[in-house]
Amino acid sequence: MIAMFRIGDRVVFVVDGTIGIVMGTDEDRCHIVWEDFFASWEKNEMLRKEEIPSVL
C-alpha cells in the first residue's frame, strides 16, 4: 500500500482546521505535532494535506 502522507507533510485536521506536521506514519495513521506543540496519532481519513496557495 502506498503511504498517503510522508514525514514532513503539513496537514490539516478536518474536524477543526488545526494545522500540524507529520512526524511518523503507520499503516492507517500518522503521528502529528500540532501547531500548539501537542502530539497525537490520527487516522489518515481525519487528515488532509495543507493546500499551499500559489503566488502569481
Z-matrix of the N, CA and C atoms (Angstrom, degrees):
N
C 1 1.457
C 2 1.527 1 109.15
N 3 1.323 2 116.33 1 137.10
C 4 1.464 3 121.99 2 179.45
C 5 1.521 4 109.11 3 -82.62
N 6 1.339 5 115.68 4 133.29
C 7 1.463 6 120.00 5 179.77
C 8 1.526 7 110.25 6 -67.67
N 9 1.310 8 115.92 7 136.08
C 10 1.458 9 120.92 8 179.96
C 11 1.535 10 110.70 9 -78.71
N 12 1.320 11 116.30 10 -34.19
C 13 1.465 12 121.83 11 -178.81
C 14 1.523 13 108.58 12 -124.78
N 15 1.317 14 114.46 13 153.81
C 16 1.464 15 120.55 14 178.10
C 17 1.521 16 109.35 15 -123.64
N 18 1.303 17 116.31 16 156.92
C 19 1.458 18 121.55 17 176.90
C 20 1.526 19 108.34 18 -56.96
N 21 1.330 20 115.09 19 132.06
C 22 1.461 21 121.25 20 -179.15
C 23 1.514 22 114.25 21 98.06
N 24 1.347 23 117.56 22 -14.03
C 25 1.465 24 119.86 23 177.92
C 26 1.519 25 110.48 24 -64.87
N 27 1.326 26 115.81 25 140.74
C 28 1.470 27 121.23 26 171.06
C 29 1.512 28 107.20 27 -88.83
N 30 1.335 29 116.55 28 128.34
C 31 1.454 30 121.27 29 -176.59
C 32 1.520 31 110.81 30 -127.47
N 33 1.330 32 114.68 31 161.34
C 34 1.461 33 122.26 32 177.48
C 35 1.525 34 107.56 33 -120.11
N 36 1.344 35 116.21 34 132.81
C 37 1.456 36 121.90 35 175.02
C 38 1.521 37 107.02 36 -79.32
N 39 1.341 38 117.32 37 117.67
C 40 1.464 39 120.69 38 -170.15
C 41 1.524 40 113.75 39 -65.90
N 42 1.319 41 118.49 40 -20.87
C 43 1.465 42 121.28 41 -178.18
C 44 1.528 43 111.74 42 -69.34
N 45 1.346 44 116.66 43 -43.67
C 46 1.469 45 118.56 44 -173.79
C 47 1.530 46 114.81 45 -132.81
N 48 1.332 47 118.07 46 1.84
C 49 1.456 48 120.48 47 176.61
C 50 1.515 49 115.38 48 81.97
N 51 1.323 50 117.92 49 8.24
C 52 1.460 51 121.00 50 179.27
C 53 1.526 52 109.71 51 -66.25
N 54 1.332 53 115.98 52 140.96
C 55 1.462 54 121.87 53 -178.54
C 56 1.517 55 109.73 54 -102.88
N 57 1.334 56 115.30 55 140.61
C 58 1.454 57 120.87 56 178.50
C 59 1.513 58 111.26 57 -148.13
N 60 1.330 59 115.15 58 177.43
C 61 1.461 60 122.57 59 179.38
C 62 1.521 61 108.52 60 -122.66
N 63 1.335 62 116.19 61 133.60
C 64 1.466 63 121.57 62 178.93
C 65 1.522 64 109.32 63 -72.14
N 66 1.341 65 115.89 64 124.52
C 67 1.461 66 121.90 65 179.51
C 68 1.521 67 112.10 66 -108.58
N 69 1.329 68 116.74 67 -14.98
C 70 1.455 69 121.19 68 178.82
C 71 1.510 70 109.66 69 -167.74
N 72 1.331 71 115.79 70 159.82
C 73 1.457 72 119.85 71 179.79
C 74 1.519 73 109.97 72 -133.92
N 75 1.320 74 114.94 73 153.20
C 76 1.449 75 123.91 74 174.38
C 77 1.523 76 105.26 75 -131.87
N 78 1.310 77 119.03 76 -172.52
C 79 1.459 78 121.21 77 -176.20
C 80 1.520 79 113.76 78 -54.82
N 81 1.329 80 117.57 79 -49.88
C 82 1.465 81 120.17 80 -174.65
C 83 1.518 82 113.00 81 -130.14
N 84 1.332 83 116.89 82 19.56
C 85 1.455 84 120.01 83 -178.69
C 86 1.522 85 110.70 84 -151.18
N 87 1.322 86 114.47 85 163.72
C 88 1.466 87 121.58 86 -179.53
C 89 1.523 88 109.89 87 -128.71
N 90 1.319 89 115.16 88 145.82
C 91 1.461 90 121.74 89 172.60
C 92 1.522 91 106.75 90 -91.02
N 93 1.333 92 116.49 91 118.20
C 94 1.461 93 122.26 92 -172.93
C 95 1.524 94 110.06 93 -117.24
N 96 1.335 95 116.35 94 137.80
C 97 1.465 96 121.57 95 166.72
C 98 1.519 97 104.98 96 -103.52
N 99 1.335 98 115.33 97 119.14
C 100 1.457 99 121.97 98 -175.00
C 101 1.514 100 111.44 99 -85.91
N 102 1.331 101 116.21 100 168.04
C 103 1.467 102 122.33 101 -176.23
C 104 1.523 103 113.06 102 -60.00
N 105 1.344 104 118.01 103 -20.98
C 106 1.469 105 121.00 104 177.06
C 107 1.534 106 111.32 105 -95.81
N 108 1.349 107 117.10 106 12.10
C 109 1.462 108 126.35 107 177.83
C 110 1.524 109 113.96 108 73.09
N 111 1.329 110 117.83 109 7.00
C 112 1.462 111 122.31 110 171.65
C 113 1.525 112 107.00 111 -74.14
N 114 1.320 113 117.81 112 144.17
C 115 1.461 114 121.70 113 177.93
C 116 1.520 115 109.81 114 -120.25
N 117 1.349 116 115.57 115 142.71
C 118 1.463 117 119.86 116 178.90
C 119 1.517 118 110.35 117 -156.84
N 120 1.333 119 115.84 118 160.85
C 121 1.460 120 122.78 119 171.91
C 122 1.514 121 107.54 120 -95.40
N 123 1.333 122 117.32 121 129.38
C 124 1.464 123 121.85 122 -179.06
C 125 1.522 124 110.09 123 -129.58
N 126 1.321 125 116.39 124 144.94
C 127 1.462 126 121.41 125 176.29
C 128 1.527 127 109.50 126 -67.01
N 129 1.328 128 115.74 127 143.03
C 130 1.469 129 120.86 128 -177.47
C 131 1.521 130 113.05 129 -55.78
N 132 1.333 131 117.42 130 -35.28
C 133 1.467 132 119.23 131 -177.32
C 134 1.529 133 112.62 132 -69.51
N 135 1.323 134 118.29 133 -12.46
C 136 1.458 135 121.97 134 177.68
C 137 1.532 136 112.22 135 -91.87
N 138 1.341 137 116.32 136 1.09
C 139 1.458 138 121.62 137 -176.30
C 140 1.524 139 110.70 138 -122.72
N 141 1.324 140 115.35 139 152.75
C 142 1.460 141 121.09 140 168.11
C 143 1.513 142 107.47 141 -139.92
N 144 1.324 143 116.51 142 151.62
C 145 1.464 144 120.02 143 177.58
C 146 1.509 145 108.97 144 -66.15
N 147 1.325 146 115.84 145 140.99
C 148 1.461 147 120.52 146 177.97
C 149 1.524 148 108.83 147 -69.50
N 150 1.312 149 115.38 148 132.14
C 151 1.460 150 121.15 149 176.76
C 152 1.522 151 108.49 150 -80.01
N 153 1.314 152 115.87 151 124.57
C 154 1.460 153 120.70 152 178.29
C 155 1.529 154 107.44 153 -97.45
N 156 1.331 155 116.54 154 117.74
C 157 1.480 156 118.72 155 -177.72
C 158 1.527 157 110.30 156 -64.82
N 159 1.313 158 115.40 157 140.40
C 160 1.460 159 119.93 158 177.70
C 161 1.522 160 109.39 159 -83.83
N 162 1.310 161 115.24 160 143.25
C 163 1.466 162 120.79 161 178.56
C 164 1.518 163 107.69 162 -100.89
N 165 1.303 164 115.91 163 126.71
C 166 1.466 165 119.58 164 -179.13
C 167 1.499 166 111.30 165 -96.96
